[in-house]
Every structure is written in structure tokens, then in C-alpha cells.
């Protein structure tokens, strides 16, 4: 429990799965450390993480391909 008497929510670090308390003192939450945070950022930058969706079309000033 926290000092205010409320239960502390515990999450798993997305990178290493270590337990992280969800409190303001957990500086890198939901990550356990800066290292895990940077590993995750690098995965997004490399394209290893992506949000699924429709393919994007290049903004070359042309018409929308769906309108042809």
C-alpha cells in the first residue's frame, strides 16, 4: 500500500517484464529503467514495433489512389 493507504498498482516493464510500481517516484514508468525505455524507443525507430493500419500513400501531390 502507498503512504496514503491506497493500493499501489504494479505493472510489468514492457522490455524486461520486471515489476514496476505505478507511482510518481517510478521515473521511467511503465519501464523499470532508462535502459529499458531506450531499448523500446530504438525498437520503434528501427520499425520492429509498429501500429497496424492501412498502408500510407506517399504525399507526392498526386490524386488519392482510392478515387481513381
PDB file as gemmi writes it, atoms N, CA and C in Angstrom:
CRYST1    1.000    1.000    1.000  90.00  90.00  90.00 P 1                      
ATOM      1  N   UNK A   1       0.829  -1.180   0.000  1.00  0.00           N  
ATOM      2  CA  UNK A   1       0.000   0.000   0.000  1.00  0.00           C  
ATOM      3  C   UNK A   1       0.874   1.244   0.000  1.00  0.00           C  
ATOM      4  N   UNK A   2       0.338   2.293  -0.568  1.00  0.00           N  
ATOM      5  CA  UNK A   2       1.048   3.567  -0.603  1.00  0.00           C  
ATOM      6  C   UNK A   2       0.903   4.264   0.741  1.00  0.00           C  
ATOM      7  N   UNK A   3       1.683   5.322   0.972  1.00  0.00           N  
ATOM      8  CA  UNK A   3       1.554   6.065   2.230  1.00  0.00           C  
ATOM      9  C   UNK A   3       0.151   6.595   2.481  1.00  0.00           C  
ATOM     10  N   UNK A   4      -0.609   6.884   1.432  1.00  0.00           N  
ATOM     11  CA  UNK A   4      -1.969   7.396   1.590  1.00  0.00           C  
ATOM     12  C   UNK A   4      -2.963   6.280   1.891  1.00  0.00           C  
ATOM     13  N   UNK A   5      -2.484   5.046   1.972  1.00  0.00           N  
ATOM     14  CA  UNK A   5      -3.348   3.916   2.274  1.00  0.00           C  
ATOM     15  C   UNK A   5      -4.019   3.288   1.069  1.00  0.00           C  
ATOM     16  N   UNK A   6      -3.718   3.789  -0.117  1.00  0.00           N  
ATOM     17  CA  UNK A   6      -4.299   3.218  -1.330  1.00  0.00           C  
ATOM     18  C   UNK A   6      -3.384   2.119  -1.850  1.00  0.00           C  
ATOM     19  N   UNK A   7      -3.942   1.052  -2.424  1.00  0.00           N  
ATOM     20  CA  UNK A   7      -3.091   0.005  -3.003  1.00  0.00           C  
ATOM     21  C   UNK A   7      -2.286   0.565  -4.186  1.00  0.00           C  
ATOM     22  N   UNK A   8      -1.062   0.115  -4.319  1.00  0.00           N  
ATOM     23  CA  UNK A   8      -0.195   0.541  -5.414  1.00  0.00           C  
ATOM     24  C   UNK A   8      -0.388  -0.419  -6.578  1.00  0.00           C  
ATOM     25  N   UNK A   9      -0.640   0.138  -7.749  1.00  0.00           N  
ATOM     26  CA  UNK A   9      -0.795  -0.667  -8.957  1.00  0.00           C  
ATOM     27  C   UNK A   9       0.598  -1.071  -9.444  1.00  0.00           C  
ATOM     28  N   UNK A  10       0.788  -2.345  -9.727  1.00  0.00           N  
ATOM     29  CA  UNK A  10       2.063  -2.868 -10.221  1.00  0.00           C  
ATOM     30  C   UNK A  10       1.882  -3.253 -11.687  1.00  0.00           C  
ATOM     31  N   UNK A  11       2.817  -2.799 -12.540  1.00  0.00           N  
ATOM     32  CA  UNK A  11       2.804  -3.150 -13.963  1.00  0.00           C  
ATOM     33  C   UNK A  11       4.100  -3.867 -14.297  1.00  0.00           C  
ATOM     34  N   UNK A  12       4.107  -4.575 -15.410  1.00  0.00           N  
ATOM     35  CA  UNK A  12       5.322  -5.235 -15.883  1.00  0.00           C  
ATOM     36  C   UNK A  12       6.027  -4.327 -16.874  1.00  0.00           C  
ATOM     37  N   UNK A  13       7.337  -4.208 -16.740  1.00  0.00           N  
ATOM     38  CA  UNK A  13       8.130  -3.442 -17.699  1.00  0.00           C  
ATOM     39  C   UNK A  13       7.939  -4.079 -19.075  1.00  0.00           C  
ATOM     40  N   UNK A  14       7.571  -3.301 -20.097  1.00  0.00           N  
ATOM     41  CA  UNK A  14       7.351  -3.867 -21.421  1.00  0.00           C  
ATOM     42  C   UNK A  14       8.599  -4.515 -22.030  1.00  0.00           C  
ATOM     43  N   UNK A  15       9.768  -4.114 -21.573  1.00  0.00           N  
ATOM     44  CA  UNK A  15      11.004  -4.629 -22.149  1.00  0.00           C  
ATOM     45  C   UNK A  15      11.494  -5.886 -21.436  1.00  0.00           C  
ATOM     46  N   UNK A  16      11.630  -5.815 -20.109  1.00  0.00           N  
ATOM     47  CA  UNK A  16      12.237  -6.937 -19.376  1.00  0.00           C  
ATOM     48  C   UNK A  16      11.265  -7.695 -18.476  1.00  0.00           C  
ATOM     49  N   UNK A  17      10.040  -7.205 -18.363  1.00  0.00           N  
ATOM     50  CA  UNK A  17       8.970  -7.827 -17.570  1.00  0.00           C  
ATOM     51  C   UNK A  17       9.172  -7.714 -16.060  1.00  0.00           C  
ATOM     52  N   UNK A  18      10.109  -6.889 -15.597  1.00  0.00           N  
ATOM     53  CA  UNK A  18      10.300  -6.650 -14.168  1.00  0.00           C  
ATOM     54  C   UNK A  18       9.092  -5.887 -13.625  1.00  0.00           C  
ATOM     55  N   UNK A  19       8.734  -6.103 -12.367  1.00  0.00           N  
ATOM     56  CA  UNK A  19       7.604  -5.402 -11.745  1.00  0.00           C  
ATOM     57  C   UNK A  19       7.965  -3.949 -11.474  1.00  0.00           C  
ATOM     58  N   UNK A  20       7.029  -3.048 -11.824  1.00  0.00           N  
ATOM     59  CA  UNK A  20       7.243  -1.615 -11.641  1.00  0.00           C  
ATOM     60  C   UNK A  20       6.019  -1.042 -10.930  1.00  0.00           C  
ATOM     61  N   UNK A  21       6.200  -0.404  -9.774  1.00  0.00           N  
ATOM     62  CA  UNK A  21       5.047   0.235  -9.120  1.00  0.00           C  
ATOM     63  C   UNK A  21       4.633   1.491  -9.891  1.00  0.00           C  
ATOM     64  N   UNK A  22       3.340   1.673 -10.095  1.00  0.00           N  
ATOM     65  CA  UNK A  22       2.825   2.826 -10.841  1.00  0.00           C  
ATOM     66  C   UNK A  22       2.632   3.986  -9.865  1.00  0.00           C  
ATOM     67  N   UNK A  23       3.745   4.618  -9.521  1.00  0.00           N  
ATOM     68  CA  UNK A  23       3.749   5.760  -8.602  1.00  0.00           C  
ATOM     69  C   UNK A  23       4.627   6.858  -9.205  1.00  0.00           C  
ATOM     70  N   UNK A  24       4.422   8.117  -8.809  1.00  0.00           N  
ATOM     71  CA  UNK A  24       5.216   9.217  -9.374  1.00  0.00           C  
ATOM     72  C   UNK A  24       6.729   9.024  -9.202  1.00  0.00           C  
ATOM     73  N   UNK A  25       7.142   8.311  -8.178  1.00  0.00           N  
ATOM     74  CA  UNK A  25       8.571   8.094  -7.946  1.00  0.00           C  
ATOM     75  C   UNK A  25       9.197   7.154  -8.973  1.00  0.00           C  
ATOM     76  N   UNK A  26       8.380   6.381  -9.686  1.00  0.00           N  
ATOM     77  CA  UNK A  26       8.885   5.488 -10.740  1.00  0.00           C  
ATOM     78  C   UNK A  26       9.115   6.338 -11.984  1.00  0.00           C  
ATOM     79  N   UNK A  27      10.291   6.881 -12.088  1.00  0.00           N  
ATOM     80  CA  UNK A  27      10.623   7.897 -13.090  1.00  0.00           C  
ATOM     81  C   UNK A  27      10.392   7.453 -14.535  1.00  0.00           C  
ATOM     82  N   UNK A  28      10.639   6.183 -14.844  1.00  0.00           N  
ATOM     83  CA  UNK A  28      10.572   5.723 -16.227  1.00  0.00           C  
ATOM     84  C   UNK A  28       9.333   4.875 -16.515  1.00  0.00           C  
ATOM     85  N   UNK A  29       8.345   4.910 -15.621  1.00  0.00           N  
ATOM     86  CA  UNK A  29       7.177   4.041 -15.796  1.00  0.00           C  
ATOM     87  C   UNK A  29       6.553   4.225 -17.168  1.00  0.00           C  
ATOM     88  N   UNK A  30       6.109   3.208 -17.833  1.00  0.00           N  
ATOM     89  CA  UNK A  30       5.948   1.849 -17.353  1.00  0.00           C  
ATOM     90  C   UNK A  30       7.226   1.022 -17.400  1.00  0.00           C  
ATOM     91  N   UNK A  31       8.330   1.629 -17.769  1.00  0.00           N  
ATOM     92  CA  UNK A  31       9.606   0.915 -17.825  1.00  0.00           C  
ATOM     93  C   UNK A  31      10.268   0.931 -16.454  1.00  0.00           C  
ATOM     94  N   UNK A  32      11.130  -0.052 -16.204  1.00  0.00           N  
ATOM     95  CA  UNK A  32      11.804  -0.117 -14.908  1.00  0.00           C  
ATOM     96  C   UNK A  32      13.035   0.778 -14.860  1.00  0.00           C  
ATOM     97  N   UNK A  33      13.565   1.145 -16.021  1.00  0.00           N  
ATOM     98  CA  UNK A  33      14.803   1.922 -16.052  1.00  0.00           C  
ATOM     99  C   UNK A  33      14.917   2.694 -17.362  1.00  0.00           C  
ATOM    100  N   UNK A  34      15.870   3.600 -17.381  1.00  0.00           N  
ATOM    101  CA  UNK A  34      16.137   4.349 -18.616  1.00  0.00           C  
ATOM    102  C   UNK A  34      16.610   3.407 -19.713  1.00  0.00           C  
ATOM    103  N   UNK A  35      17.382   2.402 -19.348  1.00  0.00           N  
ATOM    104  CA  UNK A  35      17.887   1.433 -20.323  1.00  0.00           C  
ATOM    105  C   UNK A  35      16.730   0.752 -21.059  1.00  0.00           C  
ATOM    106  N   UNK A  36      15.747   0.244 -20.306  1.00  0.00           N  
ATOM    107  CA  UNK A  36      14.603  -0.416 -20.931  1.00  0.00           C  
ATOM    108  C   UNK A  36      13.802   0.560 -21.784  1.00  0.00           C  
ATOM    109  N   UNK A  37      13.675   1.796 -21.333  1.00  0.00           N  
ATOM    110  CA  UNK A  37      12.967   2.813 -22.099  1.00  0.00           C  
ATOM    111  C   UNK A  37      13.663   3.061 -23.441  1.00  0.00           C  
ATOM    112  N   UNK A  38      14.988   3.152 -23.430  1.00  0.00           N  
ATOM    113  CA  UNK A  38      15.741   3.406 -24.660  1.00  0.00           C  
ATOM    114  C   UNK A  38      15.729   2.207 -25.597  1.00  0.00           C  
ATOM    115  N   UNK A  39      15.727   0.999 -25.046  1.00  0.00           N  
ATOM    116  CA  UNK A  39      15.625  -0.205 -25.884  1.00  0.00           C  
ATOM    117  C   UNK A  39      14.304  -0.176 -26.642  1.00  0.00           C  
ATOM    118  N   UNK A  40      13.216   0.170 -25.953  1.00  0.00           N  
ATOM    119  CA  UNK A  40      11.901   0.245 -26.580  1.00  0.00           C  
ATOM    120  C   UNK A  40      11.859   1.347 -27.646  1.00  0.00           C  
ATOM    121  N   UNK A  41      12.415   2.512 -27.335  1.00  0.00           N  
ATOM    122  CA  UNK A  41      12.456   3.609 -28.303  1.00  0.00           C  
ATOM    123  C   UNK A  41      13.217   3.188 -29.560  1.00  0.00           C  
ATOM    124  N   UNK A  42      14.326   2.493 -29.378  1.00  0.00           N  
ATOM    125  CA  UNK A  42      15.103   2.011 -30.522  1.00  0.00           C  
ATOM    126  C   UNK A  42      14.313   1.030 -31.375  1.00  0.00           C  
ATOM    127  N   UNK A  43      13.497   0.189 -30.746  1.00  0.00           N  
ATOM    128  CA  UNK A  43      12.676  -0.766 -31.494  1.00  0.00           C  
ATOM    129  C   UNK A  43      11.647  -0.035 -32.353  1.00  0.00           C  
ATOM    130  N   UNK A  44      11.059   1.053 -31.828  1.00  0.00           N  
ATOM    131  CA  UNK A  44      10.126   1.853 -32.632  1.00  0.00           C  
ATOM    132  C   UNK A  44      10.865   2.516 -33.795  1.00  0.00           C  
ATOM    133  N   UNK A  45      12.051   3.049 -33.526  1.00  0.00           N  
ATOM    134  CA  UNK A  45      12.822   3.743 -34.563  1.00  0.00           C  
ATOM    135  C   UNK A  45      13.266   2.790 -35.671  1.00  0.00           C  
ATOM    136  N   UNK A  46      13.580   1.540 -35.309  1.00  0.00           N  
ATOM    137  CA  UNK A  46      14.005   0.535 -36.289  1.00  0.00           C  
ATOM    138  C   UNK A  46      12.845  -0.075 -37.062  1.00  0.00           C  
ATOM    139  N   UNK A  47      11.629   0.165 -36.602  1.00  0.00           N  
ATOM    140  CA  UNK A  47      10.466  -0.419 -37.260  1.00  0.00           C  
ATOM    141  C   UNK A  47      10.096  -1.785 -36.718  1.00  0.00           C  
ATOM    142  N   UNK A  48      10.765  -2.246 -35.650  1.00  0.00           N  
ATOM    143  CA  UNK A  48      10.408  -3.539 -35.057  1.00  0.00           C  
ATOM    144  C   UNK A  48       9.074  -3.460 -34.330  1.00  0.00           C  
ATOM    145  N   UNK A  49       8.694  -2.280 -33.856  1.00  0.00           N  
ATOM    146  CA  UNK A  49       7.370  -2.041 -33.283  1.00  0.00           C  
ATOM    147  C   UNK A  49       6.613  -1.180 -34.282  1.00  0.00           C  
ATOM    148  N   UNK A  50       5.357  -1.495 -34.490  1.00  0.00           N  
ATOM    149  CA  UNK A  50       4.535  -0.689 -35.388  1.00  0.00           C  
ATOM    150  C   UNK A  50       3.074  -0.849 -34.995  1.00  0.00           C  
ATOM    151  N   UNK A  51       2.292   0.166 -35.247  1.00  0.00           N  
ATOM    152  CA  UNK A  51       0.855   0.102 -35.012  1.00  0.00           C  
ATOM    153  C   UNK A  51       0.220  -0.329 -36.323  1.00  0.00           C  
ATOM    154  N   UNK A  52      -0.518  -1.440 -36.316  1.00  0.00           N  
ATOM    155  CA  UNK A  52      -1.118  -1.904 -37.566  1.00  0.00           C  
ATOM    156  C   UNK A  52      -2.150  -0.911 -38.095  1.00  0.00           C  
ATOM    157  N   UNK A  53      -2.239  -0.837 -39.390  1.00  0.00           N  
ATOM    158  CA  UNK A  53      -3.205   0.063 -40.011  1.00  0.00           C  
ATOM    159  C   UNK A  53      -3.111  -0.040 -41.518  1.00  0.00           C  
ATOM    160  N   UNK A  54      -3.882   0.784 -42.187  1.00  0.00           N  
ATOM    161  CA  UNK A  54      -3.855   0.807 -43.643  1.00  0.00           C  
ATOM    162  C   UNK A  54      -2.522   1.369 -44.115  1.00  0.00           C  
ATOM    163  N   UNK A  55      -2.021   0.884 -45.246  1.00  0.00           N  
ATOM    164  CA  UNK A  55      -0.771   1.435 -45.772  1.00  0.00           C  
ATOM    165  C   UNK A  55      -0.920   2.911 -46.092  1.00  0.00           C  
ATOM    166  N   UNK A  56       0.113   3.655 -45.873  1.00  0.00           N  
ATOM    167  CA  UNK A  56       0.103   5.089 -46.154  1.00  0.00           C  
ATOM    168  C   UNK A  56       0.601   5.329 -47.570  1.00  0.00           C  
ATOM    169  N   UNK A  57       0.033   6.303 -48.211  1.00  0.00           N  
ATOM    170  CA  UNK A  57       0.450   6.674 -49.548  1.00  0.00           C  
ATOM    171  C   UNK A  57       1.409   7.850 -49.451  1.00  0.00           C  
ATOM    172  N   UNK A  58       2.367   7.880 -50.346  1.00  0.00           N  
ATOM    173  CA  UNK A  58       3.329   8.967 -50.374  1.00  0.00           C  
ATOM    174  C   UNK A  58       2.603  10.276 -50.710  1.00  0.00           C  
ATOM    175  N   UNK A  59       2.973  11.334 -50.022  1.00  0.00           N  
ATOM    176  CA  UNK A  59       2.380  12.636 -50.281  1.00  0.00           C  
ATOM    177  C   UNK A  59       3.179  13.305 -51.400  1.00  0.00           C  
ATOM    178  N   UNK A  60       2.894  12.912 -52.625  1.00  0.00           N  
ATOM    179  CA  UNK A  60       3.633  13.453 -53.763  1.00  0.00           C  
ATOM    180  C   UNK A  60       2.806  14.499 -54.519  1.00  0.00           C  
ATOM    181  N   UNK A  61       1.695  14.918 -53.918  1.00  0.00           N  
ATOM    182  CA  UNK A  61       0.872  15.922 -54.553  1.00  0.00           C  
ATOM    183  C   UNK A  61      -0.114  15.371 -55.546  1.00  0.00           C  
ATOM    184  N   UNK A  62      -0.077  14.050 -55.763  1.00  0.00           N  
ATOM    185  CA  UNK A  62      -0.991  13.426 -56.723  1.00  0.00           C  
ATOM    186  C   UNK A  62      -2.358  13.182 -56.126  1.00  0.00           C  
ATOM    187  N   UNK A  63      -3.208  12.587 -56.948  1.00  0.00           N  
ATOM    188  CA  UNK A  63      -4.567  12.272 -56.521  1.00  0.00           C  
ATOM    189  C   UNK A  63      -4.555  11.120 -55.534  1.00  0.00           C  
ATOM    190  N   UNK A  64      -5.614  11.023 -54.768  1.00  0.00           N  
ATOM    191  CA  UNK A  64      -5.812   9.893 -53.873  1.00  0.00           C  
ATOM    192  C   UNK A  64      -6.018   8.649 -54.726  1.00  0.00           C  
ATOM    193  N   UNK A  65      -5.263   7.575 -54.540  1.00  0.00           N  
ATOM    194  CA  UNK A  65      -5.390   6.378 -55.377  1.00  0.00           C  
ATOM    195  C   UNK A  65      -6.775   5.728 -55.254  1.00  0.00           C  
ATOM    196  N   UNK A  66      -7.477   5.945 -54.149  1.00  0.00           N  
ATOM    197  CA  UNK A  66      -8.810   5.346 -53.986  1.00  0.00           C  
ATOM    198  C   UNK A  66      -9.856   6.056 -54.850  1.00  0.00           C  
ATOM    199  N   UNK A  67      -9.563   7.232 -55.339  1.00  0.00           N  
ATOM    200  CA  UNK A  67     -10.542   7.975 -56.131  1.00  0.00           C  
ATOM    201  C   UNK A  67     -10.422   7.704 -57.623  1.00  0.00           C  
ATOM    202  N   UNK A  68      -9.514   6.848 -58.010  1.00  0.00           N  
ATOM    203  CA  UNK A  68      -9.311   6.560 -59.442  1.00  0.00           C  
ATOM    204  C   UNK A  68     -10.275   5.520 -59.938  1.00  0.00           C  
TER     205      UNK A  68                                                      
END                                                                             
